[in-house]
Amino acid sequence: MKNFNNNNKTERVEVMALFGYEMTPCQPLSFKRPGDVETEVTELLRTQIRFAGQAAIHIFDVLVGRERARLEFNSRDLSWHLTPVA
């Protein structure tokens, strides 16, 4: 599968997410890049948390159609970013 974020730069995005659902405390449903149309997340693959200073970064590896994407939520400033998948 190829990387959805093919420009290899972190982009700030708007995310529609479902919080407090069953065993998953947060699940991104769709995201929107500035000046682009809304993109639906088709499957949540994996979640993890990384601590950076006083912030917790919640990382969501997702499928968008057949392509992989990574969304990161910063708990300190409440921002979402689309980041390159390593």
PDB file of N, CA, C and O in Angstrom:
ATOM      1  N   MET A   1       0.828  -1.176   0.000  1.00  0.00           N
ATOM      2  CA  MET A   1       0.000   0.000   0.000  1.00  0.00           C
ATOM      3  C   MET A   1       0.871   1.237   0.000  1.00  0.00           C
ATOM      4  O   MET A   1       1.939   1.252   0.612  1.00  0.00           O
ATOM      5  N   LYS A   2       0.424   2.266  -0.677  1.00  0.00           N
ATOM      6  CA  LYS A   2       1.218   3.479  -0.714  1.00  0.00           C
ATOM      7  C   LYS A   2       0.794   4.445   0.381  1.00  0.00           C
ATOM      8  O   LYS A   2      -0.273   4.304   0.978  1.00  0.00           O
ATOM      9  N   ASN A   3       1.634   5.411   0.628  1.00  0.00           N
ATOM     10  CA  ASN A   3       1.411   6.417   1.647  1.00  0.00           C
ATOM     11  C   ASN A   3       0.430   7.460   1.127  1.00  0.00           C
ATOM     12  O   ASN A   3       0.640   8.012   0.047  1.00  0.00           O
ATOM     13  N   PHE A   4      -0.634   7.739   1.871  1.00  0.00           N
ATOM     14  CA  PHE A   4      -1.632   8.728   1.456  1.00  0.00           C
ATOM     15  C   PHE A   4      -1.046  10.126   1.423  1.00  0.00           C
ATOM     16  O   PHE A   4      -1.406  10.922   0.556  1.00  0.00           O
ATOM     17  N   ASN A   5      -0.151  10.442   2.345  1.00  0.00           N
ATOM     18  CA  ASN A   5       0.480  11.753   2.422  1.00  0.00           C
ATOM     19  C   ASN A   5       1.764  11.698   1.611  1.00  0.00           C
ATOM     20  O   ASN A   5       2.839  11.482   2.170  1.00  0.00           O
ATOM     21  N   ASN A   6       1.666  11.891   0.304  1.00  0.00           N
ATOM     22  CA  ASN A   6       2.804  11.684  -0.581  1.00  0.00           C
ATOM     23  C   ASN A   6       3.750  12.868  -0.685  1.00  0.00           C
ATOM     24  O   ASN A   6       4.755  12.774  -1.390  1.00  0.00           O
ATOM     25  N   ASN A   7       3.469  13.986  -0.010  1.00  0.00           N
ATOM     26  CA  ASN A   7       4.394  15.112  -0.069  1.00  0.00           C
ATOM     27  C   ASN A   7       5.436  15.062   1.049  1.00  0.00           C
ATOM     28  O   ASN A   7       6.296  15.938   1.130  1.00  0.00           O
ATOM     29  N   ASN A   8       5.365  14.037   1.916  1.00  0.00           N
ATOM     30  CA  ASN A   8       6.317  13.807   3.007  1.00  0.00           C
ATOM     31  C   ASN A   8       6.460  14.989   3.956  1.00  0.00           C
ATOM     32  O   ASN A   8       7.522  15.180   4.548  1.00  0.00           O
ATOM     33  N   LYS A   9       5.412  15.780   4.108  1.00  0.00           N
ATOM     34  CA  LYS A   9       5.393  16.884   5.060  1.00  0.00           C
ATOM     35  C   LYS A   9       4.196  16.706   5.982  1.00  0.00           C
ATOM     36  O   LYS A   9       3.163  16.167   5.583  1.00  0.00           O
ATOM     37  N   THR A  10       4.346  17.162   7.207  1.00  0.00           N
ATOM     38  CA  THR A  10       3.229  17.148   8.139  1.00  0.00           C
ATOM     39  C   THR A  10       2.275  18.272   7.770  1.00  0.00           C
ATOM     40  O   THR A  10       2.698  19.413   7.589  1.00  0.00           O
ATOM     41  N   GLU A  11       0.990  17.956   7.657  1.00  0.00           N
ATOM     42  CA  GLU A  11      -0.035  18.941   7.315  1.00  0.00           C
ATOM     43  C   GLU A  11      -1.051  19.031   8.438  1.00  0.00           C
ATOM     44  O   GLU A  11      -1.466  18.010   8.985  1.00  0.00           O
ATOM     45  N   ARG A  12      -1.449  20.233   8.782  1.00  0.00           N
ATOM     46  CA  ARG A  12      -2.531  20.400   9.747  1.00  0.00           C
ATOM     47  C   ARG A  12      -3.845  20.125   9.017  1.00  0.00           C
ATOM     48  O   ARG A  12      -4.056  20.615   7.907  1.00  0.00           O
ATOM     49  N   VAL A  13      -4.720  19.347   9.635  1.00  0.00           N
ATOM     50  CA  VAL A  13      -5.999  18.986   9.029  1.00  0.00           C
ATOM     51  C   VAL A  13      -7.123  19.147  10.046  1.00  0.00           C
ATOM     52  O   VAL A  13      -6.890  19.184  11.254  1.00  0.00           O
ATOM     53  N   GLU A  14      -8.339  19.241   9.534  1.00  0.00           N
ATOM     54  CA  GLU A  14      -9.533  19.206  10.377  1.00  0.00           C
ATOM     55  C   GLU A  14     -10.018  17.769  10.402  1.00  0.00           C
ATOM     56  O   GLU A  14     -10.053  17.110   9.362  1.00  0.00           O
ATOM     57  N   VAL A  15     -10.393  17.275  11.569  1.00  0.00           N
ATOM     58  CA  VAL A  15     -10.807  15.880  11.700  1.00  0.00           C
ATOM     59  C   VAL A  15     -12.173  15.797  12.368  1.00  0.00           C
ATOM     60  O   VAL A  15     -12.444  16.489  13.349  1.00  0.00           O
ATOM     61  N   MET A  16     -13.019  14.947  11.823  1.00  0.00           N
ATOM     62  CA  MET A  16     -14.281  14.582  12.461  1.00  0.00           C
ATOM     63  C   MET A  16     -14.001  13.264  13.164  1.00  0.00           C
ATOM     64  O   MET A  16     -13.634  12.280  12.523  1.00  0.00           O
ATOM     65  N   ALA A  17     -14.173  13.242  14.488  1.00  0.00           N
ATOM     66  CA  ALA A  17     -13.845  12.043  15.257  1.00  0.00           C
ATOM     67  C   ALA A  17     -14.982  11.702  16.201  1.00  0.00           C
ATOM     68  O   ALA A  17     -15.760  12.563  16.612  1.00  0.00           O
ATOM     69  N   LEU A  18     -15.054  10.436  16.528  1.00  0.00           N
ATOM     70  CA  LEU A  18     -16.034   9.922  17.477  1.00  0.00           C
ATOM     71  C   LEU A  18     -15.286   9.632  18.774  1.00  0.00           C
ATOM     72  O   LEU A  18     -14.342   8.841  18.789  1.00  0.00           O
ATOM     73  N   PHE A  19     -15.707  10.273  19.862  1.00  0.00           N
ATOM     74  CA  PHE A  19     -15.042  10.086  21.148  1.00  0.00           C
ATOM     75  C   PHE A  19     -15.897   9.216  22.059  1.00  0.00           C
ATOM     76  O   PHE A  19     -17.124   9.316  22.067  1.00  0.00           O
ATOM     77  N   GLY A  20     -15.215   8.348  22.837  1.00  0.00           N
ATOM     78  CA  GLY A  20     -15.886   7.519  23.825  1.00  0.00           C
ATOM     79  C   GLY A  20     -16.749   6.425  23.233  1.00  0.00           C
ATOM     80  O   GLY A  20     -17.841   6.166  23.739  1.00  0.00           O
ATOM     81  N   TYR A  21     -16.290   5.775  22.175  1.00  0.00           N
ATOM     82  CA  TYR A  21     -17.057   4.731  21.505  1.00  0.00           C
ATOM     83  C   TYR A  21     -16.494   3.363  21.862  1.00  0.00           C
ATOM     84  O   TYR A  21     -15.344   3.061  21.543  1.00  0.00           O
ATOM     85  N   GLU A  22     -17.295   2.535  22.520  1.00  0.00           N
ATOM     86  CA  GLU A  22     -16.931   1.170  22.903  1.00  0.00           C
ATOM     87  C   GLU A  22     -15.551   1.118  23.540  1.00  0.00           C
ATOM     88  O   GLU A  22     -15.295   1.857  24.491  1.00  0.00           O
ATOM     89  N   MET A  23     -14.660   0.276  23.052  1.00  0.00           N
ATOM     90  CA  MET A  23     -13.328   0.118  23.631  1.00  0.00           C
ATOM     91  C   MET A  23     -12.322   1.112  23.065  1.00  0.00           C
ATOM     92  O   MET A  23     -11.196   1.181  23.558  1.00  0.00           O
ATOM     93  N   THR A  24     -12.686   1.869  22.066  1.00  0.00           N
ATOM     94  CA  THR A  24     -11.798   2.858  21.467  1.00  0.00           C
ATOM     95  C   THR A  24     -12.205   4.240  21.957  1.00  0.00           C
ATOM     96  O   THR A  24     -13.285   4.714  21.605  1.00  0.00           O
ATOM     97  N   PRO A  25     -11.367   4.907  22.763  1.00  0.00           N
ATOM     98  CA  PRO A  25     -11.762   6.212  23.294  1.00  0.00           C
ATOM     99  C   PRO A  25     -11.897   7.302  22.227  1.00  0.00           C
ATOM    100  O   PRO A  25     -12.633   8.268  22.429  1.00  0.00           O
ATOM    101  N   CYS A  26     -11.201   7.163  21.102  1.00  0.00           N
ATOM    102  CA  CYS A  26     -11.308   8.131  20.015  1.00  0.00           C
ATOM    103  C   CYS A  26     -11.101   7.408  18.694  1.00  0.00           C
ATOM    104  O   CYS A  26     -10.196   6.584  18.559  1.00  0.00           O
ATOM    105  N   GLN A  27     -11.948   7.725  17.720  1.00  0.00           N
ATOM    106  CA  GLN A  27     -11.822   7.126  16.402  1.00  0.00           C
ATOM    107  C   GLN A  27     -12.046   8.195  15.337  1.00  0.00           C
ATOM    108  O   GLN A  27     -13.150   8.729  15.230  1.00  0.00           O
ATOM    109  N   PRO A  28     -11.004   8.524  14.536  1.00  0.00           N
ATOM    110  CA  PRO A  28     -11.196   9.494  13.461  1.00  0.00           C
ATOM    111  C   PRO A  28     -12.100   8.905  12.373  1.00  0.00           C
ATOM    112  O   PRO A  28     -11.901   7.772  11.934  1.00  0.00           O
ATOM    113  N   LEU A  29     -13.088   9.686  11.950  1.00  0.00           N
ATOM    114  CA  LEU A  29     -14.030   9.239  10.920  1.00  0.00           C
ATOM    115  C   LEU A  29     -13.714   9.815   9.545  1.00  0.00           C
ATOM    116  O   LEU A  29     -13.887   9.146   8.526  1.00  0.00           O
ATOM    117  N   SER A  30     -13.248  11.065   9.525  1.00  0.00           N
ATOM    118  CA  SER A  30     -12.881  11.717   8.265  1.00  0.00           C
ATOM    119  C   SER A  30     -11.948  12.877   8.577  1.00  0.00           C
ATOM    120  O   SER A  30     -11.845  13.315   9.723  1.00  0.00           O
ATOM    121  N   PHE A  31     -11.264  13.374   7.538  1.00  0.00           N
ATOM    122  CA  PHE A  31     -10.407  14.536   7.703  1.00  0.00           C
ATOM    123  C   PHE A  31     -10.465  15.393   6.451  1.00  0.00           C
ATOM    124  O   PHE A  31     -10.858  14.933   5.378  1.00  0.00           O
ATOM    125  N   LYS A  32     -10.068  16.644   6.609  1.00  0.00           N
ATOM    126  CA  LYS A  32     -10.123  17.596   5.506  1.00  0.00           C
ATOM    127  C   LYS A  32      -8.857  18.438   5.516  1.00  0.00           C
ATOM    128  O   LYS A  32      -8.529  19.082   6.512  1.00  0.00           O
ATOM    129  N   ARG A  33      -8.147  18.422   4.385  1.00  0.00           N
ATOM    130  CA  ARG A  33      -6.990  19.294   4.205  1.00  0.00           C
ATOM    131  C   ARG A  33      -7.494  20.693   3.853  1.00  0.00           C
ATOM    132  O   ARG A  33      -8.590  20.829   3.309  1.00  0.00           O
ATOM    133  N   PRO A  34      -6.720  21.727   4.151  1.00  0.00           N
ATOM    134  CA  PRO A  34      -7.148  23.079   3.767  1.00  0.00           C
ATOM    135  C   PRO A  34      -7.358  23.175   2.248  1.00  0.00           C
ATOM    136  O   PRO A  34      -6.479  22.803   1.471  1.00  0.00           O
ATOM    137  N   GLY A  35      -8.511  23.668   1.842  1.00  0.00           N
ATOM    138  CA  GLY A  35      -8.815  23.840   0.427  1.00  0.00           C
ATOM    139  C   GLY A  35      -9.153  22.563  -0.315  1.00  0.00           C
ATOM    140  O   GLY A  35      -9.197  22.565  -1.545  1.00  0.00           O
ATOM    141  N   ASP A  36      -9.393  21.476   0.395  1.00  0.00           N
ATOM    142  CA  ASP A  36      -9.673  20.189  -0.242  1.00  0.00           C
ATOM    143  C   ASP A  36     -11.030  19.679   0.238  1.00  0.00           C
ATOM    144  O   ASP A  36     -11.645  20.270   1.125  1.00  0.00           O
ATOM    145  N   VAL A  37     -11.483  18.592  -0.348  1.00  0.00           N
ATOM    146  CA  VAL A  37     -12.746  17.986   0.067  1.00  0.00           C
ATOM    147  C   VAL A  37     -12.503  17.050   1.250  1.00  0.00           C
ATOM    148  O   VAL A  37     -11.370  16.648   1.514  1.00  0.00           O
ATOM    149  N   GLU A  38     -13.567  16.714   1.947  1.00  0.00           N
ATOM    150  CA  GLU A  38     -13.476  15.814   3.095  1.00  0.00           C
ATOM    151  C   GLU A  38     -13.140  14.402   2.617  1.00  0.00           C
ATOM    152  O   GLU A  38     -13.684  13.928   1.620  1.00  0.00           O
ATOM    153  N   THR A  39     -12.239  13.740   3.340  1.00  0.00           N
ATOM    154  CA  THR A  39     -11.783  12.395   3.012  1.00  0.00           C
ATOM    155  C   THR A  39     -12.226  11.448   4.113  1.00  0.00           C
ATOM    156  O   THR A  39     -11.933  11.678   5.286  1.00  0.00           O
ATOM    157  N   GLU A  40     -12.928  10.384   3.746  1.00  0.00           N
ATOM    158  CA  GLU A  40     -13.456   9.432   4.731  1.00  0.00           C
ATOM    159  C   GLU A  40     -12.406   8.395   5.110  1.00  0.00           C
ATOM    160  O   GLU A  40     -11.715   7.849   4.250  1.00  0.00           O
ATOM    161  N   VAL A  41     -12.298   8.134   6.406  1.00  0.00           N
ATOM    162  CA  VAL A  41     -11.446   7.061   6.923  1.00  0.00           C
ATOM    163  C   VAL A  41     -12.249   5.772   6.819  1.00  0.00           C
ATOM    164  O   VAL A  41     -13.352   5.684   7.357  1.00  0.00           O
ATOM    165  N   THR A  42     -11.706   4.772   6.131  1.00  0.00           N
ATOM    166  CA  THR A  42     -12.446   3.527   5.949  1.00  0.00           C
ATOM    167  C   THR A  42     -12.149   2.476   7.013  1.00  0.00           C
ATOM    168  O   THR A  42     -12.977   1.603   7.269  1.00  0.00           O
ATOM    169  N   GLU A  43     -10.955   2.557   7.643  1.00  0.00           N
ATOM    170  CA  GLU A  43     -10.632   1.576   8.669  1.00  0.00           C
ATOM    171  C   GLU A  43      -9.562   2.115   9.609  1.00  0.00           C
ATOM    172  O   GLU A  43      -8.604   2.751   9.169  1.00  0.00           O
ATOM    173  N   LEU A  44      -9.726   1.862  10.894  1.00  0.00           N
ATOM    174  CA  LEU A  44      -8.721   2.201  11.893  1.00  0.00           C
ATOM    175  C   LEU A  44      -7.817   0.981  12.048  1.00  0.00           C
ATOM    176  O   LEU A  44      -8.284  -0.089  12.441  1.00  0.00           O
ATOM    177  N   LEU A  45      -6.529   1.130  11.742  1.00  0.00           N
ATOM    178  CA  LEU A  45      -5.597   0.007  11.793  1.00  0.00           C
ATOM    179  C   LEU A  45      -4.935  -0.158  13.156  1.00  0.00           C
ATOM    180  O   LEU A  45      -4.841  -1.269  13.679  1.00  0.00           O
ATOM    181  N   ARG A  46      -4.471   0.967  13.734  1.00  0.00           N
ATOM    182  CA  ARG A  46      -3.701   0.886  14.968  1.00  0.00           C
ATOM    183  C   ARG A  46      -3.709   2.244  15.649  1.00  0.00           C
ATOM    184  O   ARG A  46      -3.783   3.281  14.990  1.00  0.00           O
ATOM    185  N   THR A  47      -3.632   2.228  16.967  1.00  0.00           N
ATOM    186  CA  THR A  47      -3.499   3.470  17.732  1.00  0.00           C
ATOM    187  C   THR A  47      -2.337   3.322  18.703  1.00  0.00           C
ATOM    188  O   THR A  47      -2.015   2.222  19.152  1.00  0.00           O
ATOM    189  N   GLN A  48      -1.723   4.439  19.014  1.00  0.00           N
ATOM    190  CA  GLN A  48      -0.662   4.454  20.014  1.00  0.00           C
ATOM    191  C   GLN A  48      -0.553   5.863  20.587  1.00  0.00           C
ATOM    192  O   GLN A  48      -1.074   6.817  20.008  1.00  0.00           O
ATOM    193  N   ILE A  49       0.116   5.987  21.711  1.00  0.00           N
ATOM    194  CA  ILE A  49       0.320   7.285  22.348  1.00  0.00           C
ATOM    195  C   ILE A  49       1.818   7.489  22.523  1.00  0.00           C
ATOM    196  O   ILE A  49       2.538   6.593  22.966  1.00  0.00           O
ATOM    197  N   ARG A  50       2.274   8.694  22.164  1.00  0.00           N
ATOM    198  CA  ARG A  50       3.672   9.088  22.357  1.00  0.00           C
ATOM    199  C   ARG A  50       3.664  10.357  23.206  1.00  0.00           C
ATOM    200  O   ARG A  50       2.844  11.246  22.978  1.00  0.00           O
ATOM    201  N   PHE A  51       4.549  10.449  24.161  1.00  0.00           N
ATOM    202  CA  PHE A  51       4.619  11.630  25.019  1.00  0.00           C
ATOM    203  C   PHE A  51       5.751  12.522  24.534  1.00  0.00           C
ATOM    204  O   PHE A  51       6.875  12.065  24.324  1.00  0.00           O
ATOM    205  N   ALA A  52       5.436  13.806  24.360  1.00  0.00           N
ATOM    206  CA  ALA A  52       6.411  14.801  23.906  1.00  0.00           C
ATOM    207  C   ALA A  52       6.314  15.996  24.845  1.00  0.00           C
ATOM    208  O   ALA A  52       5.432  16.843  24.696  1.00  0.00           O
ATOM    209  N   GLY A  53       7.223  16.060  25.809  1.00  0.00           N
ATOM    210  CA  GLY A  53       7.156  17.126  26.799  1.00  0.00           C
ATOM    211  C   GLY A  53       5.903  16.966  27.634  1.00  0.00           C
ATOM    212  O   GLY A  53       5.678  15.912  28.230  1.00  0.00           O
ATOM    213  N   GLN A  54       5.081  18.012  27.681  1.00  0.00           N
ATOM    214  CA  GLN A  54       3.846  17.960  28.459  1.00  0.00           C
ATOM    215  C   GLN A  54       2.650  17.516  27.627  1.00  0.00           C
ATOM    216  O   GLN A  54       1.531  17.465  28.136  1.00  0.00           O
ATOM    217  N   ALA A  55       2.865  17.200  26.383  1.00  0.00           N
ATOM    218  CA  ALA A  55       1.765  16.803  25.500  1.00  0.00           C
ATOM    219  C   ALA A  55       1.765  15.293  25.272  1.00  0.00           C
ATOM    220  O   ALA A  55       2.815  14.652  25.243  1.00  0.00           O
ATOM    221  N   ALA A  56       0.582  14.750  25.115  1.00  0.00           N
ATOM    222  CA  ALA A  56       0.414  13.365  24.670  1.00  0.00           C
ATOM    223  C   ALA A  56      -0.001  13.444  23.204  1.00  0.00           C
ATOM    224  O   ALA A  56      -0.962  14.133  22.863  1.00  0.00           O
ATOM    225  N   ILE A  57       0.718  12.742  22.348  1.00  0.00           N
ATOM    226  CA  ILE A  57       0.395  12.696  20.924  1.00  0.00           C
ATOM    227  C   ILE A  57      -0.287  11.357  20.666  1.00  0.00           C
ATOM    228  O   ILE A  57       0.320  10.298  20.822  1.00  0.00           O
ATOM    229  N   HIS A  58      -1.548  11.419  20.273  1.00  0.00           N
ATOM    230  CA  HIS A  58      -2.321  10.217  19.968  1.00  0.00           C
ATOM    231  C   HIS A  58      -2.181   9.951  18.476  1.00  0.00           C
ATOM    232  O   HIS A  58      -2.533  10.798  17.655  1.00  0.00           O
ATOM    233  N   ILE A  59      -1.670   8.778  18.125  1.00  0.00           N
ATOM    234  CA  ILE A  59      -1.355   8.438  16.740  1.00  0.00           C
ATOM    235  C   ILE A  59      -2.340   7.397  16.242  1.00  0.00           C
ATOM    236  O   ILE A  59      -2.559   6.372  16.887  1.00  0.00           O
ATOM    237  N   PHE A  60      -2.933   7.671  15.079  1.00  0.00           N
ATOM    238  CA  PHE A  60      -3.926   6.786  14.477  1.00  0.00           C
ATOM    239  C   PHE A  60      -3.453   6.403  13.074  1.00  0.00           C
ATOM    240  O   PHE A  60      -3.386   7.253  12.186  1.00  0.00           O
ATOM    241  N   ASP A  61      -3.128   5.132  12.876  1.00  0.00           N
ATOM    242  CA  ASP A  61      -2.835   4.619  11.540  1.00  0.00           C
ATOM    243  C   ASP A  61      -4.161   4.147  10.969  1.00  0.00           C
ATOM    244  O   ASP A  61      -4.845   3.314  11.564  1.00  0.00           O
ATOM    245  N   VAL A  62      -4.519   4.689   9.803  1.00  0.00           N
ATOM    246  CA  VAL A  62      -5.829   4.424   9.214  1.00  0.00           C
ATOM    247  C   VAL A  62      -5.696   4.054   7.745  1.00  0.00           C
ATOM    248  O   VAL A  62      -4.655   4.267   7.123  1.00  0.00           O
ATOM    249  N   LEU A  63      -6.773   3.496   7.207  1.00  0.00           N
ATOM    250  CA  LEU A  63      -6.886   3.279   5.765  1.00  0.00           C
ATOM    251  C   LEU A  63      -7.862   4.288   5.205  1.00  0.00           C
ATOM    252  O   LEU A  63      -8.911   4.560   5.790  1.00  0.00           O
ATOM    253  N   VAL A  64      -7.498   4.838   4.062  1.00  0.00           N
ATOM    254  CA  VAL A  64      -8.365   5.731   3.296  1.00  0.00           C
ATOM    255  C   VAL A  64      -8.516   5.033   1.951  1.00  0.00           C
ATOM    256  O   VAL A  64      -7.649   5.136   1.083  1.00  0.00           O
ATOM    257  N   GLY A  65      -9.633   4.319   1.790  1.00  0.00           N
ATOM    258  CA  GLY A  65      -9.744   3.439   0.623  1.00  0.00           C
ATOM    259  C   GLY A  65      -8.744   2.310   0.793  1.00  0.00           C
ATOM    260  O   GLY A  65      -8.857   1.515   1.726  1.00  0.00           O
ATOM    261  N   ARG A  66      -7.757   2.232  -0.110  1.00  0.00           N
ATOM    262  CA  ARG A  66      -6.703   1.216  -0.009  1.00  0.00           C
ATOM    263  C   ARG A  66      -5.364   1.822   0.390  1.00  0.00           C
ATOM    264  O   ARG A  66      -4.353   1.120   0.432  1.00  0.00           O
ATOM    265  N   GLU A  67      -5.350   3.118   0.684  1.00  0.00           N
ATOM    266  CA  GLU A  67      -4.115   3.815   1.010  1.00  0.00           C
ATOM    267  C   GLU A  67      -3.990   4.045   2.509  1.00  0.00           C
ATOM    268  O   GLU A  67      -4.984   4.261   3.203  1.00  0.00           O
ATOM    269  N   ARG A  68      -2.747   3.996   3.000  1.00  0.00           N
ATOM    270  CA  ARG A  68      -2.469   4.232   4.421  1.00  0.00           C
ATOM    271  C   ARG A  68      -2.314   5.716   4.698  1.00  0.00           C
ATOM    272  O   ARG A  68      -1.827   6.473   3.858  1.00  0.00           O
ATOM    273  N   ALA A  69      -2.731   6.115   5.879  1.00  0.00           N
ATOM    274  CA  ALA A  69      -2.550   7.483   6.348  1.00  0.00           C
ATOM    275  C   ALA A  69      -2.306   7.442   7.844  1.00  0.00           C
ATOM    276  O   ALA A  69      -2.700   6.491   8.520  1.00  0.00           O
ATOM    277  N   ARG A  70      -1.657   8.475   8.359  1.00  0.00           N
ATOM    278  CA  ARG A  70      -1.431   8.584   9.796  1.00  0.00           C
ATOM    279  C   ARG A  70      -1.937   9.949  10.252  1.00  0.00           C
ATOM    280  O   ARG A  70      -1.525  10.991   9.742  1.00  0.00           O
ATOM    281  N   LEU A  71      -2.833   9.911  11.218  1.00  0.00           N
ATOM    282  CA  LEU A  71      -3.361  11.126  11.826  1.00  0.00           C
ATOM    283  C   LEU A  71      -2.838  11.202  13.246  1.00  0.00           C
ATOM    284  O   LEU A  71      -2.829  10.203  13.965  1.00  0.00           O
ATOM    285  N   GLU A  72      -2.400  12.395  13.654  1.00  0.00           N
ATOM    286  CA  GLU A  72      -1.886  12.592  14.999  1.00  0.00           C
ATOM    287  C   GLU A  72      -2.668  13.706  15.675  1.00  0.00           C
ATOM    288  O   GLU A  72      -2.892  14.767  15.092  1.00  0.00           O
ATOM    289  N   PHE A  73      -3.081  13.452  16.911  1.00  0.00           N
ATOM    290  CA  PHE A  73      -3.805  14.433  17.713  1.00  0.00           C
ATOM    291  C   PHE A  73      -2.916  14.884  18.859  1.00  0.00           C
ATOM    292  O   PHE A  73      -2.443  14.056  19.639  1.00  0.00           O
ATOM    293  N   ASN A  74      -2.681  16.193  18.972  1.00  0.00           N
ATOM    294  CA  ASN A  74      -1.867  16.770  20.033  1.00  0.00           C
ATOM    295  C   ASN A  74      -2.789  17.191  21.171  1.00  0.00           C
ATOM    296  O   ASN A  74      -3.636  18.067  20.996  1.00  0.00           O
ATOM    297  N   SER A  75      -2.626  16.573  22.329  1.00  0.00           N
ATOM    298  CA  SER A  75      -3.523  16.847  23.457  1.00  0.00           C
ATOM    299  C   SER A  75      -3.284  18.217  24.089  1.00  0.00           C
ATOM    300  O   SER A  75      -4.149  18.728  24.800  1.00  0.00           O
ATOM    301  N   ARG A  76      -2.149  18.802  23.842  1.00  0.00           N
ATOM    302  CA  ARG A  76      -1.852  20.109  24.436  1.00  0.00           C
ATOM    303  C   ARG A  76      -2.562  21.247  23.710  1.00  0.00           C
ATOM    304  O   ARG A  76      -3.214  22.076  24.346  1.00  0.00           O
ATOM    305  N   ASP A  77      -2.442  21.293  22.378  1.00  0.00           N
ATOM    306  CA  ASP A  77      -3.084  22.389  21.633  1.00  0.00           C
ATOM    307  C   ASP A  77      -4.326  21.936  20.857  1.00  0.00           C
ATOM    308  O   ASP A  77      -4.918  22.719  20.114  1.00  0.00           O
ATOM    309  N   LEU A  78      -4.717  20.662  21.034  1.00  0.00           N
ATOM    310  CA  LEU A  78      -5.918  20.084  20.426  1.00  0.00           C
ATOM    311  C   LEU A  78      -5.910  20.165  18.900  1.00  0.00           C
ATOM    312  O   LEU A  78      -6.953  20.349  18.273  1.00  0.00           O
ATOM    313  N   SER A  79      -4.723  20.026  18.312  1.00  0.00           N
ATOM    314  CA  SER A  79      -4.610  20.080  16.853  1.00  0.00           C
ATOM    315  C   SER A  79      -4.434  18.678  16.274  1.00  0.00           C
ATOM    316  O   SER A  79      -3.912  17.775  16.928  1.00  0.00           O
ATOM    317  N   TRP A  80      -4.885  18.523  15.030  1.00  0.00           N
ATOM    318  CA  TRP A  80      -4.733  17.268  14.283  1.00  0.00           C
ATOM    319  C   TRP A  80      -3.775  17.507  13.129  1.00  0.00           C
ATOM    320  O   TRP A  80      -3.785  18.572  12.512  1.00  0.00           O
ATOM    321  N   HIS A  81      -2.936  16.497  12.837  1.00  0.00           N
ATOM    322  CA  HIS A  81      -1.997  16.582  11.732  1.00  0.00           C
ATOM    323  C   HIS A  81      -1.999  15.271  10.936  1.00  0.00           C
ATOM    324  O   HIS A  81      -2.108  14.181  11.499  1.00  0.00           O
ATOM    325  N   LEU A  82      -1.877  15.409   9.634  1.00  0.00           N
ATOM    326  CA  LEU A  82      -1.653  14.278   8.739  1.00  0.00           C
ATOM    327  C   LEU A  82      -0.144  14.197   8.562  1.00  0.00           C
ATOM    328  O   LEU A  82       0.480  15.145   8.084  1.00  0.00           O
ATOM    329  N   THR A  83       0.445  13.068   8.945  1.00  0.00           N
ATOM    330  CA  THR A  83       1.907  12.946   8.908  1.00  0.00           C
ATOM    331  C   THR A  83       2.324  11.826   7.977  1.00  0.00           C
ATOM    332  O   THR A  83       1.547  10.903   7.732  1.00  0.00           O
ATOM    333  N   PRO A  84       3.545  11.892   7.452  1.00  0.00           N
ATOM    334  CA  PRO A  84       4.036  10.811   6.589  1.00  0.00           C
ATOM    335  C   PRO A  84       4.108   9.486   7.351  1.00  0.00           C
ATOM    336  O   PRO A  84       4.475   9.463   8.526  1.00  0.00           O
ATOM    337  N   VAL A  85       3.764   8.409   6.695  1.00  0.00           N
ATOM    338  CA  VAL A  85       3.835   7.073   7.293  1.00  0.00           C
ATOM    339  C   VAL A  85       5.230   6.539   7.060  1.00  0.00           C
ATOM    340  O   VAL A  85       5.695   6.474   5.922  1.00  0.00           O
ATOM    341  N   ALA A  86       5.905   6.153   8.140  1.00  0.00           N
ATOM    342  CA  ALA A  86       7.283   5.646   8.033  1.00  0.00           C
ATOM    343  C   ALA A  86       7.314   4.241   7.504  1.00  0.00           C
ATOM    344  O   ALA A  86       8.390   3.662   7.351  1.00  0.00           O
TER     345      ALA A  86
END
